């Protein structure tokens, strides 16, 4: 039997439901530690970052700076920036990872699957033909072929070359 190790998952398991009350989507942009926090880009109203617990390689999020759980509270400018940065993310992901498609969505509320339900964020998940296999079906496990920091560096380079 092969054993697949994913030691970074224990951090997520240990921290689930034990937050310090601070919103990472509000704190990370203030920290200016983009490599540590996996921030890819900053815009006027939104920023993008890799998901620390991705569904697939390149899984990133576009996040408004405004702390809100209600999509209806975003201004027209915030909505426009959310979509424009999402388009740039898709172009960068296509260039660097060459996916066959994407899942794109916003989970509003814990019941809808939001891990952080107090601050909306848009997920962009690259998908490839055949990327679902027995691991996700029988073992509820995903296998990521690349370390997050390597994915961050690859995507950052591609991001900066997209107009």
Helices and strands as residue ranges (DSSP letters): H 8-15, H 24-31, H 34-37, E 39-42, E 46-50, E 60-64, G 71-73, H 76-97, E 101-105, G 110-112, E 122-127, H 134-138, H 148-161
